[in-house]
Each structure stands twice: as structure tokens, then as C-alpha cells.
């Protein structure tokens, strides 16, 4: 099985599995943490995109703001020396912690960030991406994932119970 796994990985590249949980996406994360299957480490994941290429990070922000025009800025602030927290600034100047925004906002930002990440996995397995996202926003979510697939050659495999997503 070790040889088969190596051969699969050589052909397909890295495989990432996600069953995202909005509460985990909102959690503070150590600077060097990786994005795990439920979304822990998301602030650090965003920080990595920012460090890799500030211009790409700003393009990601623009894509997010075009979908959610209530927000003006995504902020990644240190909670202490080694931990990042995610906050949002509204157009009215109000600063909101990640805990104060909707599940749909958090999940949508995650999918947008995945599309802009510099080195995505070759295969992404995503369990029920519709959970927490309003059915009217599913088209935009699927368009984001299609762009990730087409522009970066990522094979995306989804599971769903949503007829809206299938449409």
C-alpha cells in the first residue's frame, strides 16, 4: 500500500479534505498553524496568503468585498505574540470580531481564500459546502470553486444534500 500511495501522490499531488466548521474558522490560531479539515488555523492561512503575495491578498479581499459589500477590510491582528485573530471592519467603521459575522460570511471567505491560495492541494475533497451558506449564495460559491479548479488545475470532489447546489 505504501507504493500505491506514493504513486497516487506523484500523479495527483497533495490531497486535502475539508468538512468546514464556522466555529473552527473563527478561532484564533498560532502564527505557523496549517488550515485543518474543520478550518482551525484559518487566520494563519490568510496571513500566509498575505505574506506570500500582498497583491494576491488584496485581490482576494476585493473578491470578498464584491460579494459582501458591507465590509471594508479584513484584519488579522495579533492577540498576543504568537496568536492571530480575524476581525472585519464594516463600511460604517465598526470593527467586528469573527464571532460576530455569519456562518455564510466565514465559509464564503474560506472558499474565496482557497481560490487565491498560492499552493493549493492537487485534489480537494469538500464535504457539504452548502452548510451554513444561504441557498441564494450557492451559485457564487460554486463559481469560486470552479475558478479554483480551472485556473489552478485543482480536482474538486464535493458531497452534498442540497438540490440548490446540484442545480
C-alpha positions in Angstrom: 0.0 0.0 0.0 2.9 2.4 0.6 4.0 2.2 -3.1 0.4 2.7 -4.3 0.1 5.7 -2.1 3.3 7.2 -3.4 2.3 6.6 -7.0 -1.1 8.2 -6.3 0.5 11.2 -4.7 3.0 11.6 -7.5 0.2 11.7 -10.1 -2.4 13.7 -8.1 -0.3 15.8 -5.8 -1.4 16.7 -2.3 -4.9 15.7 -1.2 -6.8 18.0 1.2 -10.1 17.0 2.9 -12.4 19.7 4.3 -15.6 19.5 6.4 -15.5 23.1 7.4 -17.0 24.3 10.7 -17.6 28.0 11.0 -16.7 28.0 14.8 -13.3 26.5 13.9 -12.8 29.1 11.2 -13.4 31.9 13.7 -10.9 30.5 16.3 -7.7 32.3 16.9 -4.6 30.5 15.5 -0.9 30.3 16.2 1.1 32.0 13.5 2.6 28.9 12.0 -0.5 26.7 12.1 -1.9 25.0 9.0 -5.6 25.0 7.9 -7.0 21.7 9.1 -10.0 19.8 7.8 -12.6 21.7 10.0 -11.0 25.1 9.5 -8.8 25.6 12.6 -5.8 27.7 11.6 -7.8 29.9 9.2 -6.4 33.3 10.4 -2.9 31.8 9.9 -3.9 30.6 6.5 -5.0 34.1 5.5 -1.8 35.5 7.0 0.2 33.1 4.8 -1.5 34.4 1.7 -0.7 38.0 2.8 3.0 37.1 3.4 3.3 35.2 0.2 1.9 38.0 -2.0 0.3 41.1 -0.7 -1.2 41.9 -4.2 -2.9 38.5 -4.3 -4.2 39.0 -0.8 -5.8 42.3 -1.9 -7.3 40.6 -5.0 -8.8 38.1 -2.6 -10.2 40.9 -0.4 -11.7 42.6 -3.5 -13.5 39.3 -4.5 -14.8 39.1 -0.9 -16.0 42.7 -0.8 -17.7 42.4 -4.2 -19.8 39.6 -2.6 -20.2 41.2 0.8 -20.1 45.0 0.3 -21.0 45.7 3.9 -17.3 45.0 4.8 -14.4 47.3 4.1 -11.4 45.5 5.5 -10.2 42.1 6.7 -7.9 42.5 9.7 -5.5 39.9 11.1 -4.5 41.2 14.5 -2.2 39.6 17.0 -3.9 38.5 20.1 -0.5 38.1 21.7 2.9 37.5 20.2 2.1 34.1 18.7 -1.6 34.1 18.0 -3.7 35.7 15.2 -7.3 36.7 15.4 -9.6 37.6 12.5 -11.7 40.7 12.5 -13.8 42.6 10.0 -14.2 46.3 9.6 -17.5 47.5 8.2 -18.1 50.4 5.8 -19.6 52.3 8.8 -16.2 51.9 10.7 -17.4 49.3 13.1 -14.9 46.6 14.0 -16.4 43.1 14.3 -14.7 40.0 15.7 -15.0 36.9 13.6 -17.5 35.6 16.2 -19.9 38.4 15.2 -20.2 37.6 11.5 -22.5 35.0 9.9 -21.5 31.4 9.1 -22.1 32.2 5.5 -19.6 35.0 5.5 -17.0 32.9 7.2 -17.5 29.9 4.8 -17.6 32.1 1.7 -14.4 33.9 2.7 -12.8 30.5 3.2 -13.7 29.3 -0.3 -12.5 32.6 -1.8 -9.2 32.3 0.2 -8.8 28.8 -1.1 -9.1 30.1 -4.7 -6.4 32.6 -4.1 -4.0 30.5 -2.0 -0.6 30.2 -3.8 -0.1 26.4 -3.5 -3.4 24.6 -3.2 -3.7 20.8 -3.0 -4.0 18.9 -6.2 -7.2 17.3 -5.0 -9.7 18.9 -2.6 -12.4 16.8 -1.0 -15.1 19.1 0.3 -18.0 17.8 2.4 -21.3 19.7 2.1 -20.0 23.2 1.1 -23.7 24.4 1.3 -23.9 24.0 5.1 -24.1 27.5 6.6 -24.4 29.3 3.2 -27.8 30.7 2.1 -29.1 28.9 -0.9 -29.1 32.2 -2.9 -25.3 32.4 -2.5 -24.5 28.8 -3.6 -24.1 29.9 -7.2 -21.2 32.2 -6.2 -19.7 29.5 -4.0 -19.7 27.0 -6.9 -18.3 29.7 -9.3 -15.5 30.2 -6.8 -14.7 26.5 -6.6 -14.9 26.2 -10.4 -12.4 29.0 -10.8 -10.1 27.3 -8.4 -10.4 24.1 -10.5 -10.0 25.8 -13.9 -7.3 28.3 -13.0 -5.1 26.2 -10.7 -5.9 22.7 -12.0 -7.3 21.5 -8.7 -9.6 18.5 -8.9 -12.6 19.2 -6.6 -14.8 16.5 -5.3 -17.9 17.5 -3.3 -20.6 15.8 -1.3 -23.9 17.5 -0.9 -27.5 17.0 0.1 -28.6 20.3 -1.5 -30.7 20.3 -4.6 -29.9 24.0 -5.0 -26.2 23.2 -5.2 -26.8 20.5 -7.8 -28.8 23.0 -9.9 
